[in-house]
Amino acid sequence: MAKTDTRHRTTWGTRFRFLVRFVGVTGVLATAIGAAMLNTVDPIANWTLENLRSSGEGVHGLFAEYAAWTLAVGVAAVAVALVVELLGGLTLVTGRRTAANTTATISTIAAVSLLAIVNVYSFSHHARYDLTRDHRYTLPPELVEQFSKLRSQTPTTIVVLQMHKTFGTLTDKRDSYTSEAERVVTEKVKDLVDLFREFGPQFNVVVFDTEAFGYDRAMAELTHDTPELRAAIEASPENSIFFHANKRVQRLSFNEFLQLDKTASKEAEGGRGNLVLLPQGEETFARRILAVQERRPKVALCVVHELLTSAYPDGPGKAYTLAGLRETLTNYGFDVVDIVLKKNWASASSFDDLKPTADTREETKLERLEGKVATAQVKLSTANRTVLRIEKAQSEIDKIKDRPWSERSAAYRQLLRLVVTEELEPEILATIAKQLTKAKQSVEDAQKKLKAANADLNLALKDERPVEDRRIADAKEKLKRKLADVDLLIVPRFTLEDATQGEGAGVPANLHKLRKEQVEVIRDFMVSGKPVLACLGSISGSDGPSLDAPDGFERLLAERGITLGQETILFDVEENVFAARIADEQFGGGVPTDIPSLAFVEMPVNGQQAKPNPIAAAIRLTARSVGQPLEIRRKALRPVSLLPGWQDRVPFAAEFLLTSPDSWNAERPFLQIERARRPDGRVVQVFTYIPEFEATTVNDPKWGTPMAERKGPFSIGVAIESKIPASWIDEEYTREQFAASLLIPVDGVLTAGLTVAANQLERRNQRLVVFGSGNLFTGPKLEPAQEKLLLHSVNWLTGRDDRLPRGDKPTWSFPRVEMTDQEVKLWQFGTAVGLPLVAIYLGFMAMMLRRLR
């Protein structure tokens, strides 16, 4: 009996069905490709032929049109295939032989539809479980609540900018650690954004690589309508994350989110190395999003002269400028304003004649422009008078030009006060004509300068704020208003930069002395709990400390427990500079490279128990990030320390910046030079005093006092956080305290009563940082170490502790399994030989099972 042929016959019907299905599948592919192409051109709402044709020119326009045709053809092909399959299905369903196939087809369609519905539903109804040991991906409940209140109508754009500069200006050196840290931070940011989408508005995440092709075009498209975001990106000094919403921008550097610890990375795995990162907390990232709408902190620079402000980075006194400080703070999210505290410089005969004020840079600019206009008016008036005088003389000469020489000669003597001969008359007349032409040209020049000065003045007068501020005559009230919206007050006092250059190389210390009413405003500023940063230079003079330099501001610091030395700190290597000068050798000023760097200390040097200093701890972690110490070198420093017994009032180590042991303090840090005449008549310089270290002896009255001359190290940086003195609030307490101080011996009961009374007063905590250097942050550009010290100090002062590097969280490192050499060989054998053997074994088992059936 012949076997039945079960093969399918190839007929025109089967060929047609194959062709229809081929067209349908191809249509699905074309639809997907066309939709993807159009999605890169324009939103779906604008998918019209007119818009597509006008959406660009050249290649871009053709691309859009081809994408539209691809999508249209694909949709048409799918539609044709579906119609044919539907008609064929309806015909075949009526037959018995296709009932089972129809049922299977319907079941398949239902299953696919159910799967699609379930997947779509899961996008909006799902749950996330944080199974990490430390719940690293779980936000605190208070942040979740705040995120839930954000409006979804104002989405937040998050820009991850990879500049391949992890440490800003600190170092440009890149290695495998910094490169891998960039990649890890980028991945972590994306993970966090996925987490935040559940709690607030939708987030638009963009990753930019400045070295990638098309970066400029991509950034131009993103920032086309957001110039504030573009400005922030262009001003960024390092790898950063930007948060943009409602025309406000917040910046977060990579190290503020996940800080690289390069030192620990190199030491990890027994010296083999492994990437080690210090998590700064997801809260830092989250709070920066919430802080997009917050006002930028405002910093006021209070100086006594306009040249000491941040206005002249390239001026003649650029060594005194604070332009570098302004640039650093502005780039890191602060607003900076200059306040000039003294005026009347042109007419003052001494420093005591200077009037107190509180002028902003705009106000001093108005005064300068008004002076420029007044000078131009004087010059124009003088030039006009000169022209009139010459024209009058020329007119008188014209009247006598036809008279006899004797009369003309007498007229010349009367008009010109000169004896003119007949031969010189033509030359005199030509000279007068030239003078008249020159005088008229001077009038024209003066008119142009006056016009330009008036234009500049009128432009400046359009700013109503400085015009209104100038109307306030009361200096105290004016300064009070200027500081009302200020978050941090910086008082820099540049005095001396290098003692080896002599006393006249700096700014007189008593120039910075403030009036009583100005000091009262600063005290009220501190009473309100607002922070102050003081950079106070040396007060040494040729005969010792300047007695006029200390003012009420320094007394305020003393009442907070901070003592300021009257001496100047010299280094041992500076004795060589003095010797070179005496020997008349050539030497350079500034900061020599062999000056020892300053040292940052976290714990009290006297062994007291206290928490680490937050600024010094931040500097230490920053240094670990780059794998090198942060070195700052400064000369002519002033000792700054905490009074004995005051460390107990501060929760952390107060003295955090020290000089090296190779230093000593001197009341007279300058060479004393006198001129003397030798017997041969020559005038020579005689050095009558040479600074050198000589320790104070026991018999000296200064023995045991801070004024005693000794070797270092010396504290030149103090940071405190404590309650303001009770005497600043209650004058009655001040009188009782004074009466108690007169008791001999001091009445312990009364003293205890005063302490209780002080504690009952409502007093705010206030943060204060004092450096014993007036030029610590001066110059057109700050060095990297200066920049980090400034930023850490300012962030701590303004309460932005979350922006300080922290190392209290568990470190993150690449997961690695420690294996012995034997374990490594076993794993290599298992992957190279074991897996293939297992596959062969399973294959033979399957073959044997088939033969048993």
VOGUDO-608948 format. One record per residue (C-alpha): x, y, z; residue in one letter. Coordinates in steps of 0.25 Angstrom, whole numbers, padded with zeros to 4 digits, always signed. Layout:
N
XYZA...
# end
This chain:
853
+0000+0000+0000M+0006+0014-0004A+0009+0024+0006K+0000+0037+0007T+0007+0049+0002D+0006+0059+0014T+0014+0070+0007R+0007+0084+0005H+0005+0087-0009R+0010+0100-0014T-0002+0107-0021T-0004+0121-0026W-0013+0123-0013G-0002+0119-0004T+0008+0128-0011R-0002+0140-0010F-0004+0138+0005R+0012+0138+0006F+0013+0150-0002L+0002+0157+0007V+0009+0153+0020R+0022+0157+0015F+0017+0171+0011V+0010+0172+0025G+0023+0169+0033V+0031+0178+0024T+0021+0189+0027G+0022+0187+0042V+0037+0189+0040L+0036+0201+0031A+0026+0207+0041T+0035+0206+0053A+0047+0211+0045I+0039+0223+0040G+0033+0226+0054A+0047+0226+0060A+0053+0235+0049M+0041+0245+0050L+0043+0245+0066N+0057+0251+0064T+0051+0262+0055V+0039+0268+0062D+0028+0265+0072P+0016+0256+0067I+0007+0268+0068A+0014+0275+0056N+0015+0262+0047W+0008+0269+0035T+0014+0269+0021L+0015+0284+0021E+0023+0285+0034N+0032+0273+0030L+0035+0280+0017R+0038+0293+0024S+0045+0287+0036S+0058+0289+0030G+0066+0292+0018E+0076+0283+0010G+0079+0269+0016V+0070+0271+0029H+0058+0274+0021G+0060+0262+0011L+0062+0253+0023F+0049+0258+0029A+0041+0256+0016E+0047+0242+0014Y+0044+0238+0029A+0029+0242+0026A+0028+0234+0013W+0034+0222+0020T+0024+0223+0031L+0012+0225+0022A+0016+0213+0013V+0018+0204+0025G+0005+0208+0030V-0002+0205+0017A+0005+0192+0015A+0000+0187+0029V-0014+0192+0026A-0014+0184+0013V-0009+0172+0020A-0019+0173+0031L-0031+0174+0021V-0027+0162+0013V-0024+0154+0025E-0038+0158+0031L-0045+0155+0019L-0038+0141+0017G-0041+0138+0032G-0055+0141+0031L-0056+0131+0019T-0048+0120+0025L-0056+0121+0039V-0068+0116+0032T-0061+0103+0029G-0060+0092+0039R-0046+0089+0035R-0041+0103+0040T-0049+0103+0053A-0037+0099+0061A-0028+0108+0055N-0038+0120+0057T-0039+0116+0071T-0024+0116+0073A-0022+0129+0066T-0032+0136+0074I-0026+0130+0087S-0012+0135+0082T-0018+0149+0079I-0025+0150+0093A-0012+0145+0100A-0003+0156+0093V-0014+0167+0096S-0014+0163+0110L+0001+0163+0111L+0001+0177+0105A-0010+0182+0114I-0002+0177+0126V+0011+0183+0122N+0004+0197+0119V-0003+0196+0133Y+0011+0192+0140S+0017+0205+0135F+0008+0213+0145S+0005+0203+0155H+0018+0197+0160H+0026+0196+0173A+0041+0198+0176R+0048+0190+0187Y+0062+0195+0192D+0069+0182+0196L+0082+0188+0199T+0088+0187+0213R+0089+0202+0216D+0076+0205+0208H+0084+0214+0199R+0073+0216+0189Y+0063+0220+0199T+0060+0235+0201L+0057+0240+0215P+0042+0242+0217P+0043+0257+0218E+0049+0258+0205L+0038+0249+0199V+0028+0258+0204E+0034+0270+0198Q+0036+0264+0185F+0021+0260+0185S+0018+0275+0186K+0026+0279+0173L+0017+0283+0162R+0018+0274+0150S+0015+0286+0140Q+0029+0291+0142T+0038+0279+0139P+0053+0279+0144T+0064+0278+0134T+0076+0271+0139I+0089+0273+0131V+0101+0263+0134V+0113+0271+0128L+0126+0263+0126Q+0137+0273+0125M+0147+0263+0128H+0152+0272+0139K+0148+0265+0153T+0155+0275+0162F+0153+0289+0155G+0165+0297+0156T+0172+0288+0166L+0178+0279+0156T+0177+0276+0141D+0184+0262+0143K+0175+0251+0138R+0177+0236+0140D+0169+0223+0141S+0163+0227+0154Y+0157+0240+0150T+0152+0234+0137S+0145+0223+0143E+0139+0232+0154A+0133+0240+0143E+0126+0228+0138R+0121+0223+0151V+0116+0236+0155V+0108+0238+0142T+0102+0224+0144E+0098+0227+0159K+0091+0240+0154V+0083+0233+0144K+0079+0223+0155D+0075+0234+0165L+0067+0241+0154V+0059+0228+0152D+0056+0228+0167L+0052+0243+0167F+0042+0241+0156R+0033+0234+0166E+0032+0246+0175F+0031+0258+0167G+0030+0264+0153P+0036+0258+0141Q+0051+0260+0139F+0058+0262+0126N+0072+0256+0127V+0083+0260+0117V+0097+0255+0118V+0107+0265+0111F+0122+0261+0108D+0130+0273+0104T+0139+0265+0096E+0128+0257+0088A+0125+0261+0074F+0113+0270+0072G+0114+0275+0087Y+0113+0290+0082D+0100+0287+0074R+0094+0279+0085A+0096+0289+0095M+0091+0301+0086A+0078+0293+0084E+0076+0290+0099L+0079+0305+0103T+0073+0312+0092H+0062+0318+0101D+0070+0316+0114T+0081+0326+0114P+0083+0325+0129E+0086+0310+0128L+0096+0313+0116R+0103+0323+0125A+0104+0313+0137A+0109+0302+0128I+0120+0311+0121E+0124+0316+0135A+0126+0302+0141S+0140+0299+0145P+0139+0284+0146E+0130+0272+0144N+0116+0276+0149S+0101+0273+0150I+0092+0285+0147F+0077+0286+0151F+0069+0295+0143H+0054+0300+0145A+0047+0313+0144N+0059+0320+0139K+0067+0316+0152R+0079+0308+0152V+0086+0300+0163Q+0100+0293+0161R+0105+0281+0167L+0120+0277+0165S+0123+0262+0163F+0131+0262+0176N+0119+0268+0184E+0111+0256+0180F+0121+0244+0180L+0135+0248+0183Q+0147+0241+0178L+0157+0237+0189D+0169+0235+0180K+0178+0233+0192T+0170+0221+0197A+0168+0216+0182S+0183+0215+0181K+0184+0208+0194E+0172+0198+0192A+0174+0183+0190E+0187+0183+0197G+0193+0193+0188G+0188+0187+0175R+0178+0199+0174G+0163+0199+0173N+0153+0211+0171L+0148+0216+0184V+0137+0227+0185L+0132+0234+0197L+0117+0236+0196P+0112+0250+0200Q+0098+0245+0201G+0086+0244+0192E+0080+0255+0201E+0090+0265+0195T+0085+0262+0181F+0071+0263+0185A+0072+0276+0193R+0079+0282+0181R+0067+0279+0172I+0058+0285+0183L+0067+0297+0184A+0066+0301+0170V+0056+0313+0173Q+0064+0317+0185E+0071+0331+0185R+0086+0331+0183R+0094+0334+0196P+0098+0349+0196K+0113+0352+0201V+0117+0366+0204A+0132+0370+0204L+0134+0382+0213C+0147+0390+0210V+0151+0404+0212V+0155+0408+0198H+0150+0405+0184E+0164+0400+0180L+0162+0389+0190L+0149+0384+0184T+0147+0373+0174S+0145+0383+0163A+0159+0384+0157Y+0165+0371+0153P+0175+0377+0143D+0177+0391+0150G+0190+0397+0155P+0187+0391+0169G+0183+0377+0164K+0191+0371+0176A+0181+0377+0185Y+0168+0373+0177T+0158+0363+0182L+0154+0360+0167A+0159+0345+0169G+0150+0344+0181L+0138+0349+0174R+0140+0340+0162E+0141+0328+0171T+0129+0331+0179L+0121+0335+0167T+0124+0322+0160N+0120+0314+0172Y+0106+0320+0174G+0108+0333+0182F+0105+0347+0179D+0116+0357+0183V+0114+0372+0186V+0125+0382+0189D+0123+0392+0200I+0133+0404+0202V+0133+0409+0217L+0141+0422+0215K+0141+0434+0206K+0146+0448+0205N+0160+0443+0200W+0163+0455+0191A+0161+0466+0202S+0165+0458+0215A+0179+0462+0221S+0179+0450+0230S+0172+0437+0232F+0164+0442+0243D+0158+0452+0233D+0152+0441+0225L+0137+0441+0226K+0130+0428+0229P+0120+0423+0218T+0115+0410+0212A+0116+0412+0197D+0114+0401+0187T+0123+0400+0175R+0111+0407+0167E+0111+0419+0176E+0126+0421+0175T+0125+0420+0160K+0115+0431+0160L+0124+0440+0168E+0136+0436+0159R+0127+0440+0147L+0123+0453+0153E+0137+0456+0156G+0140+0453+0142K+0130+0462+0137V+0134+0473+0146A+0149+0472+0141T+0144+0472+0127A+0136+0485+0129Q+0148+0492+0136V+0157+0488+0124K+0147+0493+0114L+0146+0506+0121S+0161+0508+0122T+0162+0505+0107A+0151+0515+0104N+0158+0525+0112R+0171+0523+0105T+0164+0524+0091V+0158+0537+0095L+0171+0543+0100R+0178+0539+0087I+0167+0544+0078E+0167+0557+0086K+0182+0559+0084A+0181+0555+0070Q+0170+0566+0068S+0178+0577+0074E+0190+0573+0065I+0181+0574+0053D+0177+0588+0057K+0192+0593+0056I+0197+0584+0045K+0197+0597+0035D+0203+0606+0045R+0218+0610+0045P+0228+0600+0052W+0230+0609+0064S+0216+0609+0068E+0215+0594+0065R+0227+0591+0073S+0221+0598+0085A+0208+0591+0083A+0215+0578+0083Y+0222+0581+0096R+0209+0584+0102Q+0201+0573+0097L+0211+0561+0097L+0221+0567+0108R+0232+0564+0098L+0242+0572+0090V+0239+0569+0075V+0248+0573+0064T+0243+0576+0050E+0250+0564+0045E+0243+0555+0055L+0230+0560+0053E+0225+0550+0043P+0230+0538+0051E+0223+0544+0063I+0210+0546+0055L+0211+0531+0050A+0213+0526+0064T+0201+0533+0069I+0193+0527+0058A+0198+0513+0062K+0194+0516+0076Q+0180+0520+0073L+0178+0507+0064T+0184+0498+0075K+0175+0505+0085A+0163+0503+0077K+0166+0489+0075Q+0167+0488+0090S+0153+0493+0091V+0148+0483+0082E+0155+0472+0089D+0150+0477+0103A+0136+0477+0097Q+0137+0463+0092K+0142+0458+0106K+0131+0466+0113L+0120+0460+0104K+0126+0446+0106A+0126+0448+0121A+0112+0453+0121N+0107+0441+0113A+0114+0432+0123D+0108+0439+0135L+0094+0439+0129N+0095+0424+0126L+0099+0422+0141A+0088+0430+0146L+0078+0421+0140K+0080+0411+0151D+0071+0417+0162E+0077+0408+0173R+0090+0416+0175P+0084+0429+0172V+0074+0426+0184E+0085+0421+0193D+0093+0433+0191R+0082+0441+0198R+0084+0434+0211I+0094+0443+0219A+0094+0435+0232D+0106+0425+0230A+0101+0416+0241K+0087+0415+0235E+0092+0413+0221K+0102+0402+0225L+0090+0395+0232K+0081+0395+0220R+0093+0390+0211K+0095+0378+0221L+0080+0375+0223A+0079+0365+0212D+0093+0360+0213V+0096+0345+0217D+0111+0346+0219L+0120+0358+0223L+0135+0357+0219I+0144+0368+0225V+0158+0367+0217P+0169+0376+0223R+0181+0376+0213F+0193+0382+0221T+0206+0375+0218L+0210+0365+0208E+0225+0363+0210D+0232+0368+0222A+0246+0367+0215T+0241+0378+0205Q+0240+0388+0216G+0228+0395+0223E+0225+0404+0211G+0222+0392+0202A+0207+0390+0207G+0195+0398+0212V+0196+0405+0226P+0189+0397+0237A+0181+0409+0243N+0175+0412+0229L+0165+0400+0232H+0160+0406+0245K+0145+0407+0246L+0137+0417+0253R+0128+0414+0265K+0115+0414+0258E+0120+0405+0247Q+0125+0395+0257V+0111+0395+0264E+0105+0391+0251V+0114+0379+0249I+0111+0375+0264R+0096+0376+0261D+0099+0367+0248F+0106+0357+0257M+0095+0358+0268V+0085+0353+0257S+0093+0340+0256G+0099+0344+0242K+0113+0339+0240P+0126+0347+0238V+0139+0344+0231L+0151+0353+0235A+0164+0353+0228C+0173+0362+0237L+0187+0366+0233G+0199+0370+0241S+0199+0383+0249I+0214+0384+0250S+0221+0397+0248G+0235+0402+0248S+0236+0404+0263D+0227+0392+0267G+0212+0389+0266P+0203+0401+0262S+0195+0405+0274L+0184+0412+0265D+0181+0400+0257A+0173+0392+0266P+0158+0397+0266D+0145+0393+0271G+0143+0382+0261F+0155+0375+0267E+0149+0377+0281R+0137+0370+0276L+0146+0358+0272L+0152+0358+0286A+0139+0357+0292E+0136+0345+0284R+0149+0339+0290G+0158+0341+0278I+0171+0348+0281T+0179+0355+0271L+0194+0356+0272G+0201+0369+0270Q+0214+0363+0265E+0217+0358+0251T+0221+0344+0248I+0234+0342+0240L+0240+0329+0235F+0255+0324+0237D+0257+0325+0222V+0254+0340+0222E+0267+0342+0230E+0274+0339+0217N+0266+0349+0209V+0270+0360+0220F+0285+0355+0218A+0284+0356+0203A+0278+0370+0204R+0289+0375+0214I+0300+0369+0204A+0293+0377+0193D+0290+0364+0185E+0278+0363+0176Q+0266+0357+0182F+0251+0356+0178G+0239+0360+0186G+0226+0353+0187G+0225+0339+0193V+0238+0331+0191P+0236+0316+0187T+0244+0312+0199D+0234+0317+0209I+0228+0306+0217P+0213+0303+0214S+0202+0305+0224L+0197+0293+0231A+0182+0289+0233F+0179+0282+0246V+0166+0275+0250E+0168+0273+0265M+0173+0282+0276P+0188+0283+0277V+0187+0284+0292N+0181+0270+0294G+0167+0275+0298Q+0155+0266+0294Q+0147+0272+0283A+0141+0268+0269K+0149+0270+0257P+0149+0284+0251N+0139+0284+0239P+0147+0293+0230I+0160+0285+0232A+0153+0272+0231A+0148+0277+0217A+0161+0281+0213I+0167+0267+0217R+0157+0260+0208L+0159+0269+0197T+0174+0266+0197A+0171+0251+0197R+0162+0253+0185S+0174+0258+0177V+0184+0250+0184G+0193+0262+0188Q+0194+0272+0199P+0187+0286+0197L+0199+0296+0200E+0197+0310+0203I+0209+0319+0205R+0207+0333+0211R+0217+0343+0218K+0215+0354+0228A+0205+0346+0236L+0198+0351+0249R+0196+0341+0260P+0181+0338+0262V+0177+0328+0274S+0166+0325+0283L+0167+0330+0298L+0170+0320+0308P+0158+0313+0313G+0149+0316+0301W+0151+0303+0294Q+0141+0297+0303D+0130+0306+0298R+0133+0302+0283V+0128+0288+0279P+0140+0285+0270F+0154+0289+0269A+0155+0304+0267A+0169+0306+0263E+0171+0299+0249F+0182+0306+0241L+0196+0307+0246L+0210+0311+0242T+0221+0302+0241S+0231+0300+0253P+0241+0308+0245D+0235+0321+0248S+0236+0332+0260W+0228+0344+0264N+0235+0358+0263A+0229+0371+0268E+0239+0378+0258R+0239+0370+0246P+0246+0381+0237F+0260+0384+0234L+0264+0398+0240Q+0272+0406+0230I+0279+0420+0232E+0287+0428+0222R+0301+0432+0227A+0312+0441+0221R+0326+0434+0220R+0339+0442+0222P+0341+0442+0207D+0327+0449+0205G+0320+0437+0200R+0306+0435+0205V+0303+0420+0209V+0292+0412+0215Q+0294+0407+0230V+0286+0395+0235F+0283+0399+0249T+0273+0387+0252Y+0273+0373+0246I+0261+0364+0250P+0266+0351+0256E+0260+0341+0265F+0264+0343+0280E+0255+0335+0290A+0249+0343+0301T+0256+0341+0314T+0250+0338+0328V+0254+0352+0333N+0247+0359+0321D+0233+0365+0325P+0227+0358+0313K+0231+0344+0318W+0219+0335+0318G+0210+0345+0310T+0206+0343+0296P+0215+0355+0292M+0227+0346+0296A+0236+0343+0284E+0237+0328+0282R+0238+0318+0271K+0225+0313+0264G+0216+0307+0260P+0206+0318+0261F+0191+0318+0259S+0187+0327+0248I+0173+0322+0246G+0161+0320+0256V+0147+0316+0253A+0136+0316+0264I+0121+0314+0266E+0116+0319+0279S+0105+0328+0285K+0108+0343+0284I+0112+0350+0297P+0100+0353+0306A+0106+0367+0308S+0103+0370+0293W+0088+0368+0296I+0086+0374+0310D+0093+0386+0315E+0089+0383+0329E+0097+0370+0329Y+0109+0378+0324T+0108+0387+0336R+0107+0375+0346E+0118+0368+0339Q+0127+0380+0340F+0124+0381+0355A+0127+0367+0357A+0141+0369+0351S+0144+0379+0361L+0142+0369+0373L+0155+0365+0379I+0155+0353+0380P+0144+0350+0370V+0131+0347+0377D+0128+0333+0372G+0113+0334+0376V+0111+0346+0368L+0119+0341+0356T+0110+0328+0356A+0098+0337+0356G+0103+0345+0344L+0105+0332+0337T+0091+0328+0340V+0086+0341+0335A+0093+0340+0322A+0088+0326+0319N+0074+0332+0321Q+0076+0342+0310L+0071+0338+0296E+0084+0337+0289R+0087+0332+0275R+0098+0323+0271N+0107+0330+0261Q+0119+0325+0252R+0132+0333+0251L+0145+0330+0244V+0157+0339+0245V+0170+0338+0237F+0183+0345+0241G+0186+0349+0227S+0180+0361+0219G+0184+0356+0206N+0180+0341+0207L+0169+0343+0196F+0175+0355+0188T+0179+0355+0174G+0172+0355+0160P+0172+0339+0161K+0172+0330+0173L+0181+0318+0173E+0174+0304+0174P+0177+0303+0189A+0173+0317+0192Q+0160+0314+0185E+0157+0301+0192K+0160+0308+0206L+0151+0320+0202L+0139+0311+0197L+0140+0301+0209H+0140+0313+0219S+0129+0321+0212V+0120+0308+0211N+0122+0305+0226W+0119+0319+0230L+0106+0320+0222T+0101+0307+0228G+0103+0299+0215R+0109+0288+0222D+0104+0278+0212D+0113+0284+0201R+0126+0281+0210L+0132+0267+0206P+0129+0257+0216R+0134+0243+0219G+0124+0238+0230D+0117+0229+0220K+0121+0215+0216P+0131+0216+0204T+0127+0211+0190W+0137+0202+0182S+0136+0192+0171F+0131+0179+0176P+0143+0169+0175R+0144+0155+0181V+0157+0152+0188E+0162+0138+0183M+0174+0130+0185T+0183+0125+0174D+0177+0111+0175Q+0163+0117+0174E+0167+0125+0162V+0172+0113+0155K+0159+0105+0158L+0150+0116+0152W+0159+0117+0140Q+0158+0101+0138F+0143+0102+0140G+0140+0112+0130T+0150+0107+0119A+0148+0092+0121V+0137+0089+0131G+0125+0096+0123L+0128+0090+0110P+0129+0076+0117L+0115+0079+0123V+0109+0082+0110A+0114+0070+0103I+0109+0061+0115Y+0095+0067+0114L+0095+0065+0099G+0098+0050+0101F+0087+0049+0111M+0077+0055+0102A+0081+0046+0091M+0080+0033+0099M+0066+0037+0104L+0061+0039+0090R+0066+0025+0087R+0058+0019+0099L+0045+0024+0093R
# end
